[in-house]
Amino acid sequence: MGFKENLRFLMDSKDIQIKELSQKSGISENTLKSYLKTASAEPTISKAAKIAQVLDASLEALLGVQQEESQKSLLQNDLLRESEKLSVKNLKILIKIARDLQGE
């Protein structure tokens, strides 16, 4: 995946919208929208660093250098964070689902 896809993936995984990313990074909403719409639109290293910091991600993950492992790590962190909110009953269900998926 390229920068555009990685940016969308990270924004989705952190549940952050363009407006919030803009406010926290200091990068205009229009600039961020262009990154998401046009594959050829890529940020400078300083802007990429600001985006990565807001999204709590590495530059490598944002730029696609360590794509699959970085995405897996982010998803595992998201799963852990969300699982902390579940009841014991729902955690048991989640564990069962995870085990069933491993058997596929």
C-alpha distances in whole Angstrom, upper triangle without the diagonal:
4,7,8,6,6,10,11,10,12,15,15,15,18,19,20,20,20,24,24,21,22,26,25,23,25,22,24,22,22,20,17,18,17,14,13,14,13,10,13,14,13,16,18,18,21,19,16,18,20,17,16,20,20,17,19,16,15,14,12,10,10,9,6,9,10,7,9,13,12,11,14,16,15,16,19,20,20,22,25,25,26,28,30,31,32,36,37,37,34,32,34,32,29,30,31,28,26,28,28,25,25,28,26
4,5,5,6,9,10,11,12,14,15,16,18,20,19,19,18,22,22,19,20,24,23,20,22,20,21,20,19,17,15,15,14,11,11,12,11,8,10,11,10,12,15,15,18,16,13,16,18,15,14,18,19,16,18,15,15,12,11,10,9,7,6,9,11,9,12,15,14,13,16,18,17,18,21,22,22,24,26,26,27,30,32,33,34,38,39,39,36,35,37,35,32,33,34,31,29,32,32,28,28,31,29
4,6,5,6,9,10,10,12,14,15,16,18,17,17,15,19,19,16,17,20,19,17,19,16,17,17,16,14,12,13,12,8,9,11,10,8,9,9,7,9,12,12,14,12,9,13,14,11,11,15,16,14,16,13,13,10,10,9,6,5,7,10,12,10,14,16,14,13,17,18,16,18,21,21,21,23,26,25,26,29,31,31,33,37,38,39,36,34,37,35,32,33,35,32,30,33,33,29,30,33,31
4,6,5,6,9,10,11,12,14,16,16,15,14,13,17,17,15,16,19,19,17,18,15,16,15,14,12,10,10,9,6,5,7,7,6,9,8,8,10,14,15,16,14,11,15,15,12,13,17,16,14,17,15,15,13,13,12,9,9,10,13,15,13,15,18,16,14,18,19,17,18,22,22,21,23,26,25,26,29,30,31,33,36,38,38,35,34,36,35,31,33,35,31,30,33,33,29,30,33,31
4,5,5,6,9,10,10,12,14,15,15,15,14,18,18,16,18,21,20,19,21,18,19,17,17,15,13,12,12,9,8,10,10,9,12,12,11,14,17,17,19,16,14,17,17,14,14,17,17,14,17,14,15,14,13,11,9,9,9,13,14,11,13,15,13,12,15,17,15,15,19,19,18,21,23,23,23,26,28,29,30,34,35,35,32,31,33,31,28,30,31,28,26,29,29,25,27,29,27
4,5,5,6,8,10,10,12,14,14,14,14,18,17,14,17,20,18,17,19,17,19,17,18,16,13,14,14,10,9,12,13,11,14,13,12,13,15,15,17,15,11,14,15,11,11,14,14,11,13,11,11,10,10,7,5,7,7,10,11,8,11,13,10,9,13,14,12,13,16,17,16,18,21,21,21,24,26,27,28,32,33,34,31,29,32,30,27,28,30,27,25,28,28,25,26,29,27
4,5,5,6,9,10,11,12,11,11,11,14,14,11,13,16,15,13,16,14,15,14,15,13,9,11,11,8,7,11,12,11,13,12,10,11,14,14,15,12,10,12,12,9,9,12,11,9,12,10,12,11,12,9,6,8,10,13,14,12,14,16,13,11,15,16,13,14,18,17,16,19,21,20,21,24,26,26,28,32,34,35,31,30,33,31,28,29,31,29,27,30,31,27,28,31,30
4,6,5,6,9,10,10,10,10,10,14,14,12,14,17,16,15,18,16,16,14,15,14,10,10,12,9,7,10,12,12,15,14,13,14,17,18,19,16,13,16,15,12,12,15,13,11,14,13,15,14,15,12,10,12,12,16,16,13,15,17,14,12,15,16,13,14,17,17,15,18,21,20,20,23,25,25,27,30,32,33,29,28,31,29,26,28,30,27,25,29,29,25,27,30,28
4,6,5,6,9,10,10,12,13,16,16,13,16,19,18,17,20,18,19,17,19,17,14,14,16,13,11,14,15,14,17,17,16,16,19,19,20,17,15,16,16,13,12,15,14,10,13,11,13,14,14,10,9,12,11,14,14,11,12,14,11,8,11,13,10,10,14,14,12,15,18,17,17,20,22,23,24,28,29,30,26,25,28,26,23,25,26,23,22,25,25,22,23,26,25
4,5,5,6,8,9,11,12,15,13,11,14,17,15,14,18,16,18,16,18,17,13,14,16,13,12,15,17,16,19,17,15,15,18,17,18,15,13,14,13,10,9,11,10,7,9,8,11,11,12,9,8,11,11,14,13,11,13,13,10,8,11,12,8,10,13,12,11,14,16,15,16,19,21,21,23,27,29,30,26,25,28,27,23,25,27,24,22,26,27,24,25,28,27
4,6,5,6,5,7,8,11,10,8,12,14,13,13,16,15,16,14,16,15,11,12,15,12,10,14,16,16,19,17,16,16,18,18,18,15,13,15,13,10,10,12,10,7,10,10,13,14,15,12,10,14,14,17,17,15,16,17,14,12,15,15,11,12,15,14,12,15,18,16,16,20,21,21,23,27,29,30,26,26,29,27,24,26,28,26,24,28,28,25,27,30,29
4,5,5,6,8,11,13,13,12,15,17,16,16,19,18,19,16,18,18,14,14,17,15,12,15,18,18,21,19,19,19,22,22,22,19,17,18,17,14,14,15,13,10,13,13,16,17,17,14,13,16,16,19,18,15,16,17,15,12,14,15,11,11,14,14,11,13,16,15,14,18,19,19,21,24,27,27,23,23,26,24,21,23,25,22,21,25,25,22,24,27,26
4,5,8,11,13,16,14,13,17,18,17,17,21,20,21,19,21,20,17,17,20,17,15,18,21,20,23,22,20,20,23,22,22,20,17,18,17,14,13,14,13,9,11,11,14,16,16,13,12,16,15,18,17,14,14,15,12,9,11,11,8,7,10,10,7,10,13,11,11,15,16,17,18,22,24,25,21,20,23,22,19,21,23,20,19,22,23,20,22,25,24
4,5,9,12,14,11,10,14,15,13,14,18,18,19,17,20,19,16,17,20,17,16,19,21,21,24,22,20,20,22,21,21,18,16,16,15,12,11,12,10,7,9,10,14,16,17,13,13,17,17,19,18,16,17,17,14,12,14,13,9,10,12,10,8,11,13,11,11,15,16,16,18,22,24,25,22,21,25,24,20,22,25,23,21,25,26,24,25,28,28
4,7,10,12,10,10,14,15,14,15,18,18,19,16,19,19,15,16,19,17,15,18,21,22,24,22,21,21,24,23,23,20,18,19,17,14,14,15,12,10,12,13,17,19,20,17,15,19,19,22,21,19,19,20,17,15,16,16,12,12,15,13,10,13,15,13,12,16,17,16,18,22,25,25,22,22,25,24,21,23,26,23,22,26,27,24,26,29,29
4,7,8,6,7,10,11,10,12,15,14,15,13,16,16,12,13,17,15,13,17,19,20,23,20,19,18,21,21,20,17,16,17,14,11,12,13,10,8,11,13,16,17,19,16,15,18,19,22,22,20,21,21,18,16,19,18,14,15,18,16,13,16,18,15,15,19,20,19,22,25,28,29,26,25,29,28,25,27,29,27,26,30,30,28,30,33,32
4,6,6,6,9,10,11,12,14,13,13,10,13,14,10,11,14,13,12,14,17,19,21,19,18,18,21,21,20,17,16,18,15,12,14,15,12,11,14,16,19,19,21,18,16,19,20,24,24,22,23,24,21,19,21,21,17,18,21,19,17,20,22,19,19,23,23,22,25,28,31,32,28,28,32,30,27,30,32,29,29,33,33,30,32,35,34
4,6,5,6,9,10,10,11,10,9,6,9,10,7,7,11,11,10,12,15,17,19,16,16,15,18,19,18,14,14,16,14,11,14,15,12,11,15,16,19,18,21,18,15,18,20,23,24,22,24,25,22,20,23,23,19,20,23,22,19,23,25,22,22,26,27,26,28,32,35,36,32,32,35,34,31,33,35,33,32,35,36,33,35,38,36
4,6,5,6,9,10,10,10,9,6,10,11,9,10,13,14,13,15,18,20,22,18,18,17,20,21,19,16,16,18,15,13,16,16,12,13,17,18,21,21,23,21,18,21,23,26,27,25,27,28,25,23,26,25,22,23,26,24,21,25,26,23,23,27,28,26,29,33,36,37,33,33,37,35,33,35,37,35,34,38,38,36,38,41,39
4,5,5,6,8,10,10,10,9,13,13,11,12,16,15,15,18,20,22,23,20,19,18,20,20,18,15,16,16,13,11,14,13,9,11,14,16,19,19,22,20,17,20,23,25,26,24,26,26,23,21,24,23,19,21,23,21,19,22,23,20,21,24,25,24,27,30,33,34,31,31,34,33,31,33,36,33,32,36,37,34,36,39,38
4,6,5,6,8,8,9,8,12,11,8,11,14,12,12,16,18,19,20,17,16,14,16,16,15,12,12,13,10,7,10,10,7,8,11,13,16,16,19,17,14,17,19,22,22,21,23,24,20,19,22,21,18,19,22,20,18,22,23,20,21,25,25,25,28,31,34,35,32,31,35,34,31,33,35,33,32,35,36,33,35,38,37
4,6,5,5,5,5,5,9,9,7,10,12,12,13,16,17,19,20,16,15,13,15,16,14,11,12,13,10,9,12,12,9,11,15,16,18,17,21,19,16,18,21,24,25,24,26,27,23,22,25,25,21,23,26,23,22,25,27,24,25,29,29,28,31,35,38,39,35,35,38,38,34,37,39,37,35,39,40,37,38,42,41
4,6,5,7,8,8,12,12,11,14,16,16,17,19,21,23,24,20,19,17,18,19,16,13,15,15,11,11,14,13,10,12,15,17,20,19,23,21,19,21,24,26,27,26,28,29,25,24,27,26,22,24,27,24,23,26,27,24,25,29,28,28,31,34,37,39,35,35,39,38,35,37,40,38,37,40,41,39,40,43,42
4,6,8,10,11,14,14,12,15,17,16,17,20,22,23,24,20,19,16,17,17,14,12,13,12,9,9,11,9,6,10,12,14,16,17,20,19,17,19,22,24,25,24,26,26,22,22,25,23,20,22,24,21,20,24,24,21,23,26,26,26,29,33,35,37,34,33,37,36,33,35,38,36,35,38,39,37,38,42,41
4,5,9,10,13,11,10,14,15,14,15,19,20,21,21,17,15,12,13,13,11,8,10,9,6,6,9,8,6,9,12,13,15,14,18,17,14,17,20,22,23,22,25,25,21,21,24,23,20,22,25,22,21,25,26,23,25,28,28,28,31,35,37,39,36,35,38,38,35,37,39,37,35,39,40,37,38,42,41
4,6,9,12,10,10,14,15,15,17,19,20,21,21,18,16,13,14,14,11,9,12,12,8,9,12,12,10,13,15,17,18,17,21,20,17,19,22,24,26,25,28,28,25,25,28,27,24,26,28,26,25,29,29,27,28,32,31,31,35,38,41,42,39,38,42,41,38,40,43,40,39,43,44,41,42,45,44
4,7,8,7,7,10,11,11,13,16,16,18,18,14,13,10,11,13,11,7,10,11,8,8,12,12,11,13,16,17,18,16,20,19,16,17,20,23,24,24,27,27,24,24,27,26,23,25,28,26,25,29,30,27,29,32,32,32,35,39,41,43,40,39,42,41,38,40,43,40,38,42,43,40,41,44,43
4,5,5,6,9,10,11,13,14,16,18,18,14,14,12,14,16,14,11,13,15,12,11,15,16,14,16,19,20,21,19,22,22,18,19,23,25,27,26,29,30,26,26,29,29,25,27,30,28,27,30,32,29,30,34,34,34,36,40,43,44,40,40,43,42,39,41,44,41,40,43,44,41,42,46,44
4,5,5,6,9,10,11,12,14,17,17,14,14,13,16,18,16,13,14,16,14,12,16,17,14,15,19,20,21,20,23,21,18,19,22,25,27,25,28,29,26,24,28,28,24,26,29,27,25,28,30,28,28,32,32,32,34,38,41,42,38,38,41,40,37,39,41,39,38,41,42,39,40,43,42
4,5,5,6,9,10,10,12,15,15,12,13,13,15,18,17,14,15,18,16,14,18,19,17,18,22,22,23,21,24,23,19,20,22,26,27,26,28,30,27,26,29,30,26,28,31,30,28,31,33,31,31,35,36,35,37,41,44,44,41,41,44,42,39,42,44,41,40,43,43,40,42,45,43
4,5,5,6,9,10,11,13,13,9,10,9,11,14,14,10,12,15,13,12,15,17,16,16,20,19,20,18,21,20,16,17,20,22,25,23,26,28,25,24,28,28,25,26,30,28,27,30,32,30,31,34,35,35,37,41,44,44,41,40,44,42,39,41,43,40,39,42,43,39,41,44,42
4,5,5,6,9,10,12,13,9,10,9,12,14,14,10,11,13,12,9,13,15,13,13,17,17,18,16,18,17,13,15,17,20,22,21,23,25,22,21,24,24,21,23,26,25,23,26,28,27,27,31,32,31,34,37,40,41,37,37,40,38,35,37,39,36,35,39,39,36,37,40,38
4,5,5,6,9,11,12,10,11,12,15,17,17,14,14,17,16,13,16,18,16,16,19,19,21,19,21,19,16,17,19,22,24,22,24,26,23,22,25,26,23,24,27,26,24,27,30,28,28,31,33,32,34,38,41,41,37,37,40,38,35,38,39,36,35,39,39,36,37,40,38
4,5,5,6,9,9,6,9,10,13,16,17,13,14,17,16,14,17,19,18,18,21,20,21,19,20,19,16,16,18,21,23,22,24,27,24,23,26,27,24,25,29,28,27,30,32,31,31,34,36,35,37,41,43,44,40,40,43,41,38,40,42,38,37,40,40,37,38,41,39
4,6,6,7,8,5,6,8,11,13,15,11,11,14,14,11,14,17,16,15,18,17,18,15,17,16,12,12,14,18,20,18,21,23,20,19,23,24,21,22,26,25,24,27,29,28,28,32,33,33,35,39,41,42,38,37,40,39,35,37,39,36,34,38,38,34,36,38,36
4,6,7,10,8,9,11,15,17,18,14,13,16,16,13,15,18,16,15,18,17,18,17,18,16,13,13,15,18,20,17,20,22,20,18,21,22,20,21,24,24,22,25,28,26,26,30,31,31,33,37,39,39,35,35,38,36,33,35,36,33,32,35,35,32,33,36,34
4,7,9,8,11,13,17,19,20,17,16,20,19,16,18,21,20,19,22,21,22,20,21,19,16,16,17,21,22,20,22,25,23,21,24,26,23,24,27,27,25,28,31,30,29,33,35,34,36,39,42,42,38,38,40,38,35,37,39,35,34,38,37,34,35,38,35
4,5,5,8,12,15,18,19,16,16,19,19,17,19,22,21,20,23,21,22,19,20,19,16,15,16,19,22,20,22,25,23,22,25,27,24,25,29,29,27,30,33,32,32,35,37,37,38,42,44,44,41,40,43,41,37,39,41,37,36,39,39,35,36,39,36
4,6,7,11,14,16,19,16,15,18,19,17,18,21,21,20,22,20,20,17,17,17,14,12,13,16,19,17,19,22,21,19,23,25,23,24,27,28,27,29,32,31,31,34,36,37,38,42,44,44,40,39,42,40,37,38,39,36,35,37,37,33,34,37,35
4,6,10,12,15,17,15,14,18,19,17,19,22,22,21,24,22,21,18,18,18,15,13,15,17,20,19,22,24,23,22,26,27,25,27,30,30,29,32,34,34,34,37,39,39,41,45,47,47,43,43,45,43,40,41,43,40,38,41,41,37,38,40,38
4,7,10,13,15,12,12,16,16,14,16,19,19,19,22,20,19,16,17,17,14,13,15,17,20,19,22,25,22,22,26,26,24,26,29,29,28,31,33,32,33,36,38,38,40,44,46,46,42,42,44,43,39,41,43,39,38,41,41,37,38,41,39
4,7,9,11,9,8,12,13,12,13,16,17,17,19,17,16,13,14,14,11,9,12,15,18,17,20,22,20,20,23,24,22,24,27,27,26,29,31,30,31,34,36,36,38,42,44,45,41,40,43,42,38,39,41,38,36,40,40,36,37,40,38
4,6,8,6,6,9,10,9,11,14,15,15,17,16,15,12,14,14,11,10,13,15,18,18,21,23,20,20,24,24,22,24,27,26,26,29,31,29,31,34,35,36,38,42,44,45,41,40,43,42,38,40,42,39,37,40,41,38,38,41,40
4,5,5,6,9,10,11,12,14,16,16,18,16,15,12,14,15,12,11,15,16,19,19,23,24,21,22,26,25,23,26,29,27,28,31,32,31,33,36,37,37,40,44,46,47,44,42,45,44,41,42,44,42,39,42,43,40,40,44,42
4,5,5,6,9,10,10,12,14,15,16,14,12,9,11,13,11,10,14,14,17,18,21,22,19,20,24,23,21,24,27,25,26,29,30,29,31,34,35,36,39,42,44,45,42,40,43,43,39,40,43,40,38,41,42,39,39,42,41
4,5,5,6,9,10,11,13,14,15,14,13,10,14,15,13,13,16,17,19,20,24,24,20,22,25,24,22,25,27,26,26,30,30,29,31,34,34,35,38,42,44,45,42,41,44,43,40,41,43,41,39,42,43,40,40,44,43
4,5,5,6,9,10,11,12,14,13,13,10,14,14,11,12,16,17,19,19,23,23,20,21,24,23,21,24,26,24,24,28,29,27,29,32,33,33,36,40,42,43,40,39,42,41,38,39,42,39,37,40,42,38,39,42,41
4,5,5,6,9,10,10,12,10,10,7,10,11,8,8,12,13,15,16,19,19,16,17,21,20,18,21,23,21,22,25,26,25,27,30,30,31,34,38,40,41,38,36,39,39,35,36,39,36,34,37,38,35,35,39,38
4,5,5,6,9,10,10,9,8,6,10,11,9,10,13,14,16,17,20,19,16,17,21,19,17,20,22,20,21,25,25,24,26,29,29,30,33,37,39,40,37,36,39,38,35,36,39,36,34,37,39,35,36,39,38
4,5,5,6,9,10,10,10,9,13,13,11,13,16,17,19,19,22,22,18,19,22,20,18,21,23,21,21,25,25,23,25,28,28,29,32,36,38,40,37,35,38,38,35,36,39,37,34,38,39,36,37,40,39
4,5,5,6,8,8,10,9,12,11,8,11,14,16,17,16,19,19,16,16,19,18,15,18,21,19,18,22,23,21,23,26,26,27,30,34,36,37,34,33,36,35,32,33,36,34,32,35,36,33,34,37,36
4,6,5,6,5,6,6,9,8,6,9,12,13,14,14,17,16,13,13,16,15,13,16,18,16,16,20,21,19,21,24,25,26,28,32,34,35,32,31,34,33,30,31,34,32,29,32,34,31,31,35,34
4,5,5,6,8,8,12,11,10,13,15,16,17,17,19,18,15,16,18,16,14,17,19,16,16,20,20,19,21,24,24,25,28,31,33,35,32,31,34,34,30,31,35,33,30,34,35,33,33,37,36
4,5,8,10,11,14,13,11,15,17,19,19,18,20,20,16,16,19,17,14,17,19,16,15,19,20,17,19,23,22,23,26,30,32,34,31,29,33,33,29,31,34,32,30,33,35,32,33,36,36
4,5,9,10,13,10,9,13,14,16,16,15,17,17,13,13,15,14,10,13,15,13,12,16,17,15,17,20,20,21,24,28,30,31,28,27,30,29,26,27,30,28,26,30,31,28,29,33,32
4,7,10,12,10,10,14,15,16,15,15,17,15,12,12,14,12,9,13,14,11,12,15,15,14,16,19,19,20,23,27,28,30,28,26,29,29,25,26,30,28,26,29,31,28,28,32,32
4,7,8,6,7,10,11,12,11,12,13,12,9,10,12,10,8,12,13,11,12,16,16,15,18,20,21,22,25,28,30,32,29,27,30,29,26,27,29,27,25,28,30,27,27,31,30
4,5,5,6,9,10,10,9,11,13,12,8,11,13,11,10,14,15,14,15,18,19,19,21,23,24,26,28,32,33,35,32,29,32,32,28,29,32,30,27,30,31,28,28,32,31
4,5,5,6,8,8,9,11,14,13,10,12,15,14,13,17,18,17,18,22,22,22,24,27,27,29,31,35,36,38,35,33,35,35,31,32,35,32,30,32,34,31,30,34,33
4,5,5,6,5,6,8,11,11,8,11,13,13,12,16,17,17,18,21,22,22,24,26,28,29,31,35,36,37,34,32,34,34,30,31,33,31,28,30,32,29,28,31,31
4,6,5,6,6,6,9,9,6,7,10,10,9,12,14,14,15,18,19,19,21,23,25,26,28,32,33,34,31,29,31,31,27,27,30,28,25,27,29,25,25,29,28
4,6,8,9,8,11,12,9,10,13,13,11,14,17,16,16,19,21,21,22,25,26,27,29,33,34,36,32,31,33,32,29,30,32,30,27,30,31,28,28,31,30
4,6,8,8,12,13,11,12,15,15,14,17,19,19,20,23,24,24,26,28,30,31,33,37,38,39,36,34,36,35,32,32,35,32,29,32,33,29,29,33,31
4,6,5,8,10,9,9,13,14,13,15,18,18,19,21,23,24,25,27,29,30,32,35,36,37,34,32,34,33,30,30,32,29,27,29,30,27,26,29,28
4,6,9,10,9,11,14,14,14,17,19,19,21,23,24,25,27,28,30,32,33,37,38,39,36,33,35,35,31,31,33,31,28,30,31,28,27,30,29
4,6,6,6,8,10,11,12,14,15,16,18,20,21,22,24,25,27,29,31,34,34,36,33,30,32,32,28,28,30,28,25,27,28,25,24,27,26
4,6,5,6,9,10,11,12,14,15,16,18,20,21,22,24,26,28,29,32,33,34,31,29,30,30,26,26,28,25,23,25,26,22,22,25,24
4,5,5,6,9,10,10,12,14,15,16,18,20,21,22,24,26,27,30,31,31,28,26,27,27,23,23,25,22,19,21,22,19,18,21,20
4,5,5,6,9,10,10,12,14,15,16,18,20,21,23,25,26,29,29,30,27,25,26,26,22,22,24,22,19,21,22,19,18,21,21
4,5,5,6,9,10,11,12,14,15,17,18,20,21,24,25,28,29,30,27,25,27,26,23,23,25,23,20,22,24,21,20,24,23
4,5,5,6,8,10,10,12,14,15,16,18,20,22,23,26,27,28,25,23,25,24,20,21,23,20,18,20,22,18,18,22,21
4,5,5,6,9,10,10,12,14,15,16,18,21,21,24,25,25,22,20,22,21,18,18,20,18,15,17,19,15,15,19,18
4,5,5,6,9,10,11,12,14,15,17,19,20,24,24,25,23,20,22,22,18,18,21,19,16,19,21,18,17,21,21
4,5,5,6,9,10,11,12,14,16,18,19,23,23,25,22,20,22,22,18,19,22,20,17,20,22,19,19,23,23
4,5,5,6,9,10,10,12,14,16,17,20,21,22,19,17,19,19,15,16,18,16,14,17,18,16,16,20,19
4,5,5,6,9,10,10,12,15,16,19,19,20,17,15,17,17,13,13,16,15,12,15,17,15,15,19,19
4,5,5,6,9,10,11,13,15,18,19,21,18,16,18,19,15,16,19,18,15,18,20,18,19,22,23
4,5,5,6,8,10,11,13,17,18,20,16,15,18,17,14,15,18,17,15,18,20,18,19,22,22
4,5,5,6,9,10,11,14,15,16,13,11,14,14,10,11,14,13,11,15,16,15,16,19,20
4,5,5,6,9,10,13,14,16,13,11,14,14,11,12,15,15,13,16,18,17,17,21,22
4,6,5,7,10,13,15,17,14,12,16,16,13,15,18,17,16,19,21,20,21,24,25
4,5,6,7,11,13,14,11,10,14,14,11,13,16,15,14,18,19,18,20,23,24
4,5,5,9,10,11,9,7,10,11,8,10,13,13,12,15,17,17,18,21,22
4,6,8,10,12,11,9,12,14,12,13,16,16,16,18,21,20,21,24,26
4,7,10,12,10,9,13,14,12,14,17,17,17,20,22,22,23,26,27
4,7,8,6,6,10,10,9,12,14,14,15,18,19,19,21,24,25
4,5,5,6,9,10,10,12,14,15,16,18,20,21,23,25,26
4,6,5,6,9,10,11,12,14,15,17,18,20,21,23,25
4,5,5,7,9,10,11,13,15,16,17,19,20,22,23
4,5,5,6,9,10,10,12,14,15,16,18,20,21
4,5,5,6,9,10,10,12,14,15,17,19,20
4,5,5,6,9,10,11,12,14,15,17,19
4,5,5,6,9,10,10,12,14,16,17
4,5,5,6,9,10,11,12,14,16
4,5,5,6,9,10,11,13,15
4,5,5,6,9,10,11,13
4,5,5,6,9,10,11
4,5,5,6,9,10
4,5,5,7,9
4,5,5,7
4,5,5
4,6
4
